[in-house]
Amino acid sequence: MKEYTVLTVNPGSTGTKIGLVTGEKVVFDLNVDTRPGEFDGCETFGDQAPYREQKIMDMLAEHQVDLTCIDAVSGRGVGVHSCEGGTYLIDDLAYDHALNDAAGIHHAATLGIVLAKRIADRLSKPAYFVNPMSTDELCDAARMTGVKGLYRPSHAHPLNMKQVAIHHSKLQGKRYEDCNYVILHMGGGTSIGAHCKGKAIDQTRIGDGQGPISPNRAGDLCIDDVMTLMKRGMSLEEINMLASGKGGLKNLCGTDDVRKIRNELIPAGDKMAALALEAMEYTMVKWAAMMAGALKGKVDAVLMTGGLANDKVLAEQLTKDLKWIAPVYVYPGSYETEALASGAVRVLCGEENARKYTGKPVWEGFDF
């Protein structure tokens, strides 16, 4: 079978990560840095696109990449409305929605789709996005709250989680669509999901005040907690920041660097740091068990991934505490580059049909 070559584009606030993948080999994974103040004259992230595009082309030239060998370009899917998981062809509608941030993300990551199509058009090749951030496959019961008309959204790390699940399934000689997994994506924020036969039917709401304590997310904040913080003089915006970026270990220990906490603070006798780290692991186990419940106990494996999975002490403790659910496997780090490339390859080789972006949220409420 032909080994396809895919260029991947994954923009961030301080640069654009680009990867070149041939077959299953990552040829390179580089960051095209952005200088401070470089985009000061850009009113929107969309205005940055031509400049970022040129920097990417310059980087490819610098590394002497033969552009004729690229079969497709795959960009991170952010800024579009919610849709099911899979690989989507970037057409004019998807491009326009990402360019204008239809999902209201307000982040440079929305340029993933934009840059992928612009570069692909240069090369006269197809452009795709894969398992976008807005992937929504929740089962009906998981959408419900106890308040009429108030529903749970889908906020997790689908790109990396699904790639790890697909990769693990292949190693086991199985298909992702035939397996059930509890997956923990552990990073600055931690997502824990129940994946049933190829769909994430339930998961924690990362950054929304629901889920485990993590390095910079507070984890569960019930309404009484929010009211207490408001009575202490905090605004809703400040409370939201505790939920989405300044809570967790960062608030409890003054740092979100687990290595510093484990190797410096705890040995120095910091009891709060020791308890905070224990509580983070404890809440990860609790939420993983809840997701096993969502799968009715029928779990083929527990999969751990993300940057925190590199922490061997944490990974070993979680393995010990979760092995009663199912066998535990650890895939540390991010597989986003591989995920973007392999999604495109599955379409190119005919293993998967490219999906069409409809421009409408995949779920807009029940019809009753």
N, C-alpha and C positions, 0 to 999 in steps of 0.2 A: 504494500500500500504506500502511496505517495506520502512523504513527510512534508507536511505543510509548514510554512513559515508565517507567523503572525506577529505583527507589531502591536503592543499593548500600550494604552495611554491611561494614566491614573493621576489626575491633577490634585494638588493640595494647595494650601494657602501660601506655602513658602517655595513651591516649585512644582514640577511635573515629573512623576515617575514614569519612565518608559522602559519597556522590556521587549526583547526580541527572542521569540521561542520557535525552535525548529523541532518538529516532532514532540518529544517530551523533554527536550533539552533546553534549558534557559541559557541562551547564548550570552546575553547580558541583561542586567537589571540596574538601570542608572537613574539618577535624579538630575533633572535639568533645573538647577537652582535659580531662584529669583532674587535679584539684588534688592536691598531695602529701598523703598521709594520708587522702584521701577514702574509700578502701575499707579502712581499717584494721580496721573491725569485721566485714569479710566473711571468713569462713573459707575459702571456695572462690571460684573465678571465677564459678561459677553464681550465687552470692549477689549478685554485682555487677549481674546482668542488669536488675533493675527500675530501678536508679539510672541505668545507662547508657541504658536505653530512654527514660526520662523526659528525659534530657539531649538525646537525639536529637530527640524530639518538640518540645522547647523550641527547638532550633536550627531545625527546619523551620518552626515558627511565627514565629520571629524573621525568617526569610527569606521569609515570606509564601508558602510553598509550598502550592498548592492540592492537598490530599491526594486529592481525588476524581479527579485526573488521573493518579495513579500506577496503573500496570497490574500491577506485580509488585514484589516486594522480593527482592533477591539478596544472599546473605551469603557471606563467605569460608568455604570448607569445610575445617574443621580439627576434629580430635577424633573423627572417625568412622573406622571400619575401612577398609582399602584397598579401592579399587574402580577400575574402568576410567574413563577420561576421559569427559567429557560433562556434561550438565546434569541435575541430580537434583531432583525435587520434595522439599521438606522436609516429611516426614510426621511422625507422632508418634514413630516409631522413630528416625529421624535426629535429631530434636530431643532425645530422651532420651539417645542416645549422645553427642551433642555436650555436652549439659548435664553429663553425668557423665564426660566425657573418656574415652570407651571406648578411645581409641588411646593414652592415657597421654602426652599432649603437654605438659601442665602449663604452659599459656600462655593468656593472655587471648584469643588468636585463636580459641579454641574457642567463643567467644560469637558468632562470625559467624553460624552457623546458628541459634543460640538467639535472638538479637536479630532476625534476619530474619523468623523465624516469628512472634515476638511482635508485631512491628509489622504484618506482613501480616495477622495475625488481627484486629488492630484495624481494618484497612482493608477486611477481607473480600476480600483479594486473595491470589493464590498466592505462595508463597515457594520459592526455589530456591537450591541451591549449585552451583558450576561448577568442573570440573576441580580437585577438592580436593587439598590438600597430599599426601594419601595415595594419589594416582593411581598405579596400578601396571599397566603394560602391557609389562613386560619379556618378552622372548622366553625360552624355556626355557634356552638356552645361556648367556644373560646372567645367569641366576640362580645358576649353578653356581660353586662354589669347588672346590679340590682336596681338600676334607675332606668325608667323607660326613656328610650331615645338616646341613651348614652352608651356608646360602644367602644370596645378596646381596639386600638389600631395595631398594626404590625410594625414594630421597630426593633430590628436586630442586626445581625451581620450575615446576611444570606450568601454573599459572594464567597466568603471564606468557608463558612459552615457547609454549604452544599458541595464545594470542591473537595473538602476533606472527606465528606460522606461518599462522594463518587469514587475518590481515590481508594478509600478503605474498602469499599464494596468490590472494586476490581481486584484488589489484593486477595480478597477472600473468594474470588471466583463467582461473585454475585453481582446483581444489579441494584443500584440505589433504590430503584422503584419497587424492589421486592423486599426491602429491609426496613426495620424500625430502629431508630437511634435516638439516644439522648445526647445532644451535642453541647459542649461548653466552649464558647469562644471567649477566651480570657485575655483581656487587655486593660487599657486604662478604664474602659467600661466593659462589663461582662454580659454577654447574651447567653441564655440557656434555653434550648428549644427541644421540642418533641417532633421528630421527623418520622412521619408514618408513610411508608410506601412512596417515597420521593417527594413528599410535601411537608412543609413546616406547619403542622396543624395547630400548634400552640407554642408560645415562647414568652420570655420576660420582655418587659417594655424598657429597653435601655434608655437611660437618661430621663425617664418619665416619673421617677420616684417609685419604681417597682422592680424588684429583682434583688440580687445579692449585693452586699457591700463590695466595692471594687476600689482600685487605686484612686480614682477621682470622681466616683459616683456614690451618692449616699445610700443607694439601695432603697428598701421599702420605707416610704414616708406615708403613713396613713393620715386621714383628714385631721385627726386630733393633734398629730405631730405638727402639721402645717399651722393649725390654729395656735398652738403653743408658741411656735417661732414668731408668728405675727404679733402675739401678745408681748413678746420680748423686743418688739420693735423692728423686726425684719420685714422688708417688702416682699411681695410675691415674686418679683424679679430676682431678688437675692436668694429666696428659697429655691427658685428654679435652678439657679446656678449651683446650689448644693446638690441638687438632684442630677445635674447634667455635666458638671465639670470641676466643681470645687469642694465636693463632699468626699466621703469615704476616707481612705487612708490620708489623703491630702489634708483634710480637716482635722482628723483625729491625731495625726502624727507630725503634721507640718511638712510632709513630703509624700509624693505618690511613688517614690522609688523603693520598690520592695527590697532590692538588694541593700540599700542603705538601712532600711528598717531592720532587716534580718542580721546584717553584718556589723552594724554600728550602734543603733539605738537600743536594741534588745540586749546585746552583751554589756552595754553601759548601765543596764538596770532600769530601762524605761518600761515600767509595767503597763502603761497605756498602749505603747507600741506592741508589746507582746499580746495583749488582749485583742487589740484591733486586728492583728494578723490572724489570730485564732478565729475571731468573729467572721472575717472575710471568708475563710475556708469553710466555717460552719454554715454560713448562709448559702454558699455555693452548693454544698451537699444537700441542704434543705430544698433548694429550688430544683436541683437535679432530680431529687426524689419525687417532687411534685410533677415534673415532666414525665417521669416513669409512670406515675399515676394516670397522666393524660393518655398514655399508651396502654393503659390497663395492664401494666406489668409485662407486656409482651415486647421486650427490648432485646435486640440482637447484640448491641454493643453500646458502651458509653465512650464517646470520642471527645478528647480534649485538644484544643488548638489555641492559637493566638500567642502573643509575646510572653504572657505569664506562664505558659506551658513550658517555657525554658527553665523556670525555677524548679529544680529537681526536688527540693524539699516539699514544695507545695504539690507538685505532681504526684509524688509518692504518697503523701498524706491523703490526697483526694482519691487516688487509686485504692488505697486501703479502705477508705470510708464509702466508696461507691461500688466496690466489686460485688456486693450482694445483689445489685440490680442486674448486672451483666458484665461480661469481660470488658476491661477498660484498656483503651489504646490512646497513646499520646502522639500528637503530630504538632510539635511546637513551631511557632512562628506564623507568618502570613503566607498564604498560598494565592494571593489575589492575582499576581502576574500569571501563574499557571492556570488559574480559574478563567481569566479573561481569554487566554489563548485556547485552552481546551474546549471552551464553549463554542468558539468560532470553528475549531477543527471538527467538532462533532457535526456541525452543519455542512462544512466543506466536503466531508467524506461521506455524507448521506446517512450518518447514524442518527441524526436529529433534524427535524424540519425547523427552519427559521420561523419564529413567531412574528406576527405583525402587531405593532403597537397601535392600539385603538384610539388613544387619546382620551379615554375615559377611565376613571378608577375602576378596578376590577370588582369592587364591592361598594355599593352606595346605599345600603340599607336593605331591610327585608321587605317583601311585597305584602306584608300583612300588618 
